[in-house]
């Protein structure tokens, strides 16, 4: 093997991990973000569930709940009788709205 050649292993990663990777701090960063207690995390989860049920439109809730259950955009589109592009739009608008209300 040439010194310039490298072997890379293909690794399966969680979809949420990939989407949030850009927002993560360095593993060596010792800030408040790493000191979240279980209570704070549970409070955040509670707020997230509440806002999913109360801040989103009916269609946004449907799309997001299907998406969180592990379905692909194509499967969601088929289940709801809409196009895959519309599913993508609902998903992104829901995520944007949740980000806005949870980071106030």
Secondary structure, DSSP 8 states (H G I E B T S, - for coil): --TT----------HHHHHHGGG---TT--SGGGG--HHHHHHHHHHHHHHHHHTS-HHHHHHHHHHHTT--HHHHHHHHTS-HHHHHHHHHHHHHHHHHHH--
